[in-house]
Amino acid sequence: MARNEEKAQSMLNRFITMKQEEKRKPRERRPYLASECRDLADADRWRGEILREIGVKVAEIQNEGLGEHRLRDLNDEINKLLRERSHWERRILELGGRDYSRSSNAALMTDLDGNIVAIPNPSGRGPGYRYFGAAKKLPGVRELFDKPPEVRKRRTRYEIHKRINAGYYGYYDDEDGVLEPLEAAAEKRMRDEVVTEWHRVERVRREAMKNVVSGEVAAAGGRGGEAAREIERMVLEKKKKELLSKYTSDTLQGEQKEAKEMLNVQR
């Protein structure tokens, strides 16, 4: 008895469902071309339907166990829906609706680490081909997200000379106030050395002149001549040092001095 009641209930449910489907309007298919739509509300509805389909397929493509062929097919279908969405958005704008291309929540392309990357688009039209979910890890796709090494561009002679100003030639060295104190200290040290040397030579010269005037040169067997020769030797030595400092480096002078000390040469 219970079995017959279940059958009757099942038949009643099927009958009610059939009657409800007869009362419904036939399901309207989305137009193949967006330009065929003349109503703004219908265009918004078709765009929303495309977005729902994209969401379902993007959720499905996250599964890495689907296989390479299925992942590639899903990625192609998603890109096709994205192109279709852009067609409907342009049609909505033509009908006086909202400009979705300026929306701030537009989808961005990211690499495996989540960084936003530029989408390669050789055609220059539309958003370009994108990869989603597990499709980013497919063979030949991962290499697209690797950044090429930056090639440092060599500067031309014109660019180098364009950056040269008066500071390159040292015209601004005195403005920072650093070089002037150093030059003053070096100048004072050099002046003191010259004055000390002059006083020493002058002292020897006065002593020699004093010996000549007092007549001690003849009595001492030519001591004045020795003093004059000493002065002449010192003058020549000074001129020699000036020439060496002018035409030779400090390293060469140091090596020459070291060689003289080793050979015990006094001049």
C-alpha positions in Angstrom: 0.0 0.0 0.0 2.8 2.4 0.9 4.5 1.6 -2.4 1.5 2.6 -4.4 1.3 5.9 -2.5 4.9 6.7 -3.3 4.4 6.0 -7.0 1.3 8.3 -7.0 3.2 11.0 -5.2 6.1 10.8 -7.6 3.8 11.0 -10.6 2.0 14.0 -9.1 5.3 15.7 -8.6 6.3 15.1 -12.2 3.0 16.4 -13.4 3.3 19.6 -11.3 6.8 20.2 -12.6 5.7 19.7 -16.2 2.9 22.2 -15.8 5.2 24.8 -14.3 7.7 24.4 -17.1 4.9 24.9 -19.6 3.9 28.2 -18.0 7.5 29.5 -18.1 8.8 31.4 -21.0 11.4 29.7 -23.2 14.9 30.5 -22.0 16.3 33.3 -24.0 19.8 32.8 -25.5 22.4 35.4 -25.4 22.9 37.2 -28.7 26.0 36.1 -30.6 26.8 39.7 -31.4 26.6 42.4 -28.9 25.6 44.9 -31.6 22.3 43.0 -32.0 21.1 44.1 -28.5 19.1 47.3 -28.4 18.1 47.5 -24.8 20.5 48.7 -22.0 19.0 46.5 -19.3 19.4 43.4 -21.5 23.0 44.3 -22.2 23.7 44.7 -18.5 22.0 41.3 -17.9 24.1 39.6 -20.5 27.3 41.1 -19.1 26.4 39.8 -15.7 25.8 36.3 -17.1 29.2 36.4 -18.7 30.8 37.4 -15.4 29.1 34.5 -13.6 30.4 32.1 -16.2 33.9 33.6 -15.9 33.8 33.1 -12.1 32.8 29.4 -12.4 35.6 28.7 -14.9 38.2 30.6 -12.9 37.3 28.6 -9.8 37.5 25.3 -11.8 40.9 26.2 -13.3 42.5 26.4 -9.9 42.5 22.6 -9.7 46.0 21.4 -10.8 44.8 17.8 -11.3 42.6 18.5 -14.3 45.4 17.8 -16.7 47.3 19.9 -19.2 44.8 19.7 -22.0 41.8 20.6 -19.8 43.6 23.5 -18.2 44.5 24.9 -21.6 40.9 24.5 -22.8 39.6 26.2 -19.7 42.1 29.1 -20.0 41.1 29.6 -23.7 37.4 29.6 -22.7 38.0 32.2 -20.0 39.9 34.5 -22.4 37.1 34.1 -24.9 34.6 35.2 -22.3 36.8 38.1 -21.3 36.8 39.3 -25.0 33.1 38.8 -25.1 32.7 40.8 -21.9 34.6 43.7 -23.4 32.3 43.7 -26.5 29.3 43.9 -24.2 30.9 46.7 -22.2 31.5 48.7 -25.3 27.9 48.1 -26.4 26.6 49.3 -23.0 28.6 52.5 -23.4 27.1 53.0 -26.8 23.6 52.6 -25.4 24.4 55.3 -22.8 25.3 53.1 -19.9 28.2 53.0 -17.5 31.8 53.0 -18.7 33.1 49.7 -17.2 36.5 50.1 -18.9 37.3 52.9 -16.3 36.3 50.7 -13.4 39.0 50.6 -10.6 38.2 46.9 -9.8 39.4 45.7 -13.2 41.2 42.3 -13.1 45.0 42.5 -13.1 47.5 40.0 -14.3 49.8 38.5 -11.6 52.7 36.1 -11.6 53.1 33.0 -9.4 54.3 35.2 -6.5 51.3 37.5 -6.7 53.2 40.4 -8.3 51.4 42.5 -10.9 53.0 42.0 -14.3 52.5 43.5 -17.8 50.3 41.4 -20.1 52.0 40.5 -23.4 49.6 41.7 -26.1 51.2 41.8 -29.6 48.0 42.9 -31.3 47.6 46.0 -29.2 43.8 45.5 -28.9 41.8 44.4 -25.9 43.2 43.2 -22.6 45.5 40.6 -24.2 45.8 36.9 -23.5 45.9 36.0 -19.8 46.7 32.9 -17.8 44.7 31.9 -14.7 45.2 29.5 -11.8 47.1 26.3 -12.5 47.5 27.4 -16.2 50.4 29.6 -15.0 52.4 26.5 -14.1 52.0 24.8 -17.5 55.2 24.0 -19.6 56.1 27.0 -21.7 53.9 29.4 -19.6 56.1 29.7 -16.5 58.9 31.2 -18.7 56.6 34.0 -19.7 56.6 35.3 -16.2 60.4 35.3 -15.7 61.8 38.8 -16.0 64.6 39.1 -18.5 67.8 40.5 -17.2 68.1 44.3 -17.4 70.5 45.3 -20.1 72.4 48.5 -19.1 72.4 50.9 -21.9 75.7 52.4 -22.7 75.8 56.2 -22.6 76.8 58.0 -25.7 79.5 60.7 -25.9 76.8 63.4 -26.2 75.0 62.2 -23.0 78.3 62.2 -21.1 79.2 65.7 -22.1 75.7 66.9 -21.4 76.1 66.2 -17.7 79.4 68.1 -17.5 79.1 71.5 -15.9 81.5 74.1 -14.3 81.9 71.9 -11.2 83.6 69.2 -13.3 86.4 71.7 -14.0 86.8 72.7 -10.4 85.1 76.1 -10.5 82.9 75.3 -7.5 85.6 73.9 -5.3 86.0 77.2 -3.3 82.3 77.5 -2.6 81.9 74.7 -0.1 84.5 76.2 2.3 86.5 72.9 2.6 89.4 73.5 0.3 90.3 76.9 1.5 91.4 76.0 5.0 93.4 73.0 3.7 95.2 75.3 1.2 95.8 77.9 3.9 97.5 75.3 6.1 99.6 73.9 3.3 100.6 77.4 2.2 101.6 78.4 5.8 103.7 75.2 6.1 105.5 75.8 2.8 106.1 79.4 3.6 107.6 78.5 7.0 110.0 76.0 5.3 111.1 78.6 2.8 111.6 81.2 5.5 113.6 78.8 7.6 115.8 77.8 4.6 116.3 81.5 3.8 117.4 82.3 7.3 119.9 79.4 7.3 121.4 80.5 4.0 121.5 84.1 5.1 123.3 83.2 8.4 125.9 81.3 6.4 126.3 84.2 4.0 126.7 86.7 6.8 129.3 84.6 8.5 131.3 84.3 5.3 131.1 88.0 4.7 132.2 88.7 8.2 135.2 86.5 7.7 136.1 88.3 4.5 135.7 91.7 6.0 137.8 90.9 9.1 140.6 89.6 7.0 140.5 86.1 8.5 140.4 84.6 5.0 144.0 85.3 4.3 145.1 84.4 7.8 143.2 81.1 8.0 144.4 80.0 4.5 141.3 80.7 2.5 138.4 80.0 4.9 136.3 82.7 3.2 136.7 80.8 -0.1 135.4 77.7 1.6 132.4 79.6 2.9 131.7 81.0 -0.6 131.9 77.5 -2.1 129.6 76.3 0.7 127.0 79.0 -0.2 127.4 78.1 -3.9 126.9 74.4 -3.2 123.8 75.1 -1.1 122.3 77.3 -3.8 122.9 74.6 -6.4 121.4 72.0 -4.1 118.3 74.1 -3.7 117.9 74.6 -7.4 118.4 70.9 -7.9 115.6 70.1 -5.4 113.3 72.6 -7.1 113.9 71.0 -10.5 113.5 67.5 -9.1 110.2 68.4 -7.4 109.0 70.0 -10.6 109.8 67.2 -13.1 109.8 64.0 -10.9 107.3 62.4 -8.7 107.5 61.9 -4.9 108.0 58.2 -5.4 110.9 58.6 -7.7 112.5 61.2 -5.3 112.1 58.8 -2.4 113.7 55.9 -4.3 116.6 58.2 -5.3 117.1 59.3 -1.7 117.0 55.7 -0.5 119.6 54.7 -3.2 121.9 57.5 -2.0 121.7 56.4 1.6 122.5 52.8 0.6 125.5 54.0 -1.4 126.5 56.5 1.3 126.5 59.4 -1.2 126.4 62.8 0.5 125.6 65.0 -2.5 
